Amino acid sequence: MRNRLIFSASSLVFSVFSLSACSSGAGSNASLAASPASGTATTSTAQTSCCSGGSTSSTGLAAGPIAAPPAATFGTAPKQIAAPGGPTFDGSSGSYPANVTFPLISTSLVSGSPGLSAGPANTTATLTGVSTSGNSSTFQIVIPALSVNFTFSNRENIVNNMDGITGGLSYVAIGAWAQGGNASQPLQNSTAFLFGYETPSSAVPSAGAASYSGMANATVYKNVNSNISSTLVFGDAKVSVNFNSGQVTGTLTQMKQWDGINNGQSIYLPWNDVSLTANVAAGTNRFSGSTAATSAPGTTFSLAGSATGHVDGAFFGPAAQNLGAIWSLSDGSVSAMGGLTAKQ
């Protein structure tokens, strides 16, 4: 089984997935394979493509219908609750996580007959932090609905790592997982997920407002010629929360797709801007709602201006310092799904 882990962050694309060779990549690019004996990920250098449609990869699937990603599932495993002075992913407070299991908030697409179909509800999906420090981490992702059970290691910690497998903030991290994804082993499934130390429900403010800023990323799937291809997009996230009403609103802007290097400079293609509208469930730290495209730049992997989708997330940190969400967008023929992290 060939596995892929995907993450894009900040102003560079960090993608742990195999792309057609054409030029050296931006950031860190590697393909992952599971060791049959231990299931531990190993990396090997891969190159990226540089074509008029941006940096893309064939999934190995023949062209067909591409479903809209379903609303993300909130994992049913016991929450890891943030506490003052407690553990953080970046070591900014207390210890680093060790031997701790987080429920995942996640959504998936799976190979269909043909195309990509909406994935199953991943209610029991988890990520276990086996060990982590400022310069290394080992963790295990388990998604029973997709028969995924895989352990891998980073050269740095969970939210700041050269391998680009996961990334995020002090209390929340996002990532993406895929099985297969080339001509010899076509894509079987793809999942966007997030996890972290959640805000106690009693600590979520009941009045006032807060503004959060951070980053967003997504994997986009589209029929290109006779195959389904994928690419990564990323940009800025801004989210406002009215704790009086429980309303969550936000925007994803400056969204772009890396398009290779020209004369030593990275080139980017514009992608859709996106709006977010959600509501905090009463008495909880979690919110759900919808997304919509607010621009349509007309580039190869951008979606139509009519595209809509879902957003599902939570507050993280002892005083809701961070928030994270899984979001999606679909126009009926092209679909995107990814994550966002933001802080006050």
N, C-alpha and C positions, 0 to 999 in steps of 0.2 A: 504494500500500500504506500502510495506517495502522498505525503501530507504537506500542507502549506500553512504558514502563519503570516498574517498580513498586518502591517500597521503603518500609518502615515501620520506625520506629526510636524508641527511648527512650520517652517518655511521650506523644509526639505521632505522628500518622500523616503521613508524607511520601509521597504517592502521585502518581506521574507517570502518571495515567491519567484518562480522561474519565468523569465521573459525571453522573447526571441532576441538573439545576439545581434547587436548593431553598433552599440557604443557603450562605454563605461557609464555606470549609473550615478544618480545623485544620492548622497547619503549612503546607506548600507543596504546591499541587495544580496540575498543568498537563497538557495533552495534547501529545503529541509527533507531529510529522510529518516524514517524510524529504524532503529536497530532492532532486529527481530528478537534478540535476547532480552533487552531491557526496556525497549520502547523509548529510550532517551534520544532526543533530537540531536542530529549532527548537522553541521553547516558546510556548504561548499559554495565557492564564489560563482555568481551568475551575472550576466550582463543584461542591460535593458535595450529595448528597441528605440528607434528614433524615426518615427514615420509621421505622415501628415495628420494622422488621427491621434497623435500623442503616444506616450509610452503604454503599450498594450500587451496583452497575452491571450492566446487562444486557450479556452478551457478544455479543448479536445472534444466538446460536444457539438453535434450537428445543429445547425440553425433550427429554431423552433420557438414556440410561445415562451415568454419570460414572465412569470407571475409577479404580482406585487408582493413584496415581503410582508408577512403577517405582523400584527402588533407584537411587540416583544413580550415574552413571558417573564414574570417575576419568579425567581427560584423559590422553592418551598423549604429548602434547608434552613436551619436556624440562622438568623442574621448575626453578623459580627457588628457589635455596637461600639461606636467611638466613645472615648472617655478622655477627659482632660489629662494630659500627661501620658496617655496610652500610646500604643504602637502607631507608627506611620510608615508609609511606603518609602518616603525619602529620608527618614531618620530625623525629621525636624522636631519630633516630640516623642519621648519614650524610646522604646526598642523598635527594631524591625520585626515584621511578622515572621513567625516560625511555627510550623505544625498547626496551621489554622486553615479551616475550610470556609470559603465564602460561597453563598448562593449566587448564581449568575442571573443577570437580566440579559436576555438574548433573543435573537430572531435568526431564522435560517431559511435558505433556499436549498432545494434538493433536485438532483437530476430527474427529469421526467421522461415521458415517451411520446414525443421528443421534448426538448427544451428544458426549462427550469420551473419547478413547481414550488408552491409555498411549503415550507418545512413544518414539522410537527411542533407541538408545544413542548418546550424544553423545561418542564417544571422542576426536574430533579438535577439540572445541570449545575456543576460546581467547579470551582478552582481552589486547589489546596496549595498554600504556600508552604512548601516543605522546609525551605530555609531561604533567607535573604539577608543581605547586608548592603553596605554602600557600594561594593564592587562585584557582587555576584548574587544570583538567586536561582533556585530550582523550584519549579511548581508543576502541578499536575492538573490537567483539564479533563473533566469527565462529563460527557453528554450522552446519557443512556439512550435517548430517543434516536440518536444517530450512530450508536455503537462506537463512540469515541472514548478512548481512555489512553491518554498520552502524557508523558513526563518530559520536560525539556528544561534547559538551563540558559540563562543569560550571562554575558560577560560583565554586566553591571546590574543595578537593582531593577525592580519591577517597573518603575516609572521613569527611569533614566538609563537607557541601555543601548549599546552600539548595535546589538542584534536586531533591535526594532520590533520585538515580538509583542510587547505591551508598552503602554505609556500612560502618563496621567499626572496626578497631583498628589498632595500629601495623603489624602484619604480615599481617593477613587482612581481606578485604572480602567482603561479600555483596551480591547484587542480584537483580533479576528482570526478565525480558523477555517481551513478548507482541506478536504481530502481529494487527492487527485488534481488534475488540471493540465494535462498535456495530451498529445495525440495517442501515446501508448497507454496512459491511464487517465481517461477523461474525468472531469470534475464529478464527484459524487454528491458533495454537500458543501455549503459555505455558511458560516455563522459569524455574526457580529455580537460581541458580549461586553459587559462591564461588571465590575465588582468593587467592593471596598468596605470601609468602616462607616456604617450608616449612622445618621443622626438619630438619637432617641426620639421617638414620636413626641414625648413630652417636652423636648427641647426645640422643636420646630416652632418658630415665632407664630403667635396668633394675631399679631398686629404689626403694622409698619410695612416697609418695603425694602428690597435689596436688589443690587445689580451685580451680575456675575459676568466675567469675561474669560475667554479661553480659546480653544481650538476645536475643530470638527474634522472628521475624515469619513470616507466611505469607499466601498468597492462598487463599481458600476458595471452592469452586465448588459450587453447589446449584441444583436445579430450583426455580424460583419461578414459579407459574402456568404459562404456556406457554413460558417461556424459561429458559435457564441464566443465572444471575446470579452475580456474584463480589463479595467484600468482602475487606478486610484485617484481620488480627488481629495482636496483638503483646503481649509481656510479658517476664517475667524468666526467665533461664536460669541454672541452677546445675549444674555438672558436677564429679564426683569421679573421679579416675583412680588406680587401684592399679597402679603400675608393676611390682610383683612378679608379679602375675597377668596383667596386661594388661587387666583389666576396667575398663570405662568405664560409669559410671551417672550419671543426671542427672534433673532435673525442669524442666519449663517451667510456671511458675505465674503467677498474676495476669494470665493471658491475657485479652484483652478486645478488643472491637470498638468503634470510635468511632461514636457515634450522634447526631452533630450538636451544636449549641450551644443552650442554654436560659438566657436571662437572663445572657448573657455567659460562661456556664460550659460547658465541654465535658462531654458525657454519654457514658458508656461502658456497653456491655452485656457481661456476663461470657461467657467462652468456656471451652472445655475446658482443664483442666490435663492435662499429658502427662508420661509417664515415658520415659526413654531407657535402653537397655541395649545395650552394644556391647563388642567386644574389639579390641585393637590387634593387627594382623597382625604376627607375629613378624619382627623384623629390619627393620621399617618405621616410618614416622611416621604411618600411616593406620589408621583403625578403621571398622568397619561393625557394624550391629546392627539393633535393632528399637525401635519406639515403641508406646505404648499410651495410650489415654485413661484418666485416673484420676478424672475428674469428668464430669458431664453436666448442665450448668445448664439445658438446655431452651430456650435462646434460639434465634432464628430460624436462625442459621448455625452453631450448635454441633452437634457430632456425637454419636451414640449412645455410651453408655459402653463398648460392645464394640469401638470403633474401634481399629485397629492400623495400623502402617506401618513405614517404614524410617528409619534414620539412618546417614549416611556422612560421614566427615570426616577431619581431619588436624590435626597440631600445627604451629604456625607460630612463627617467631622462632628465633634461634640457640640458645636454651635452653628451647624449648617454652613460652615466655611466654604465647602465645595458642593457642586452638584455634578451629576453625570447622567447621560441619557443615551439610549439607542434610538436612532431615527432612520426613516426610510422614505423613499420617493419613487413613484412609478407613473408613467404616462400611458401604460397599456402595452408598450413594446420594449421600453428600456426601464431597468430597475436599478436603484441604488440603495445600499444599506450600510450603516456605519455607526459611529459613536461620537459623543462630544463630552468634554470635560471643561469646567469653568470654575472660577473662584471669585469670592468677594474682594 
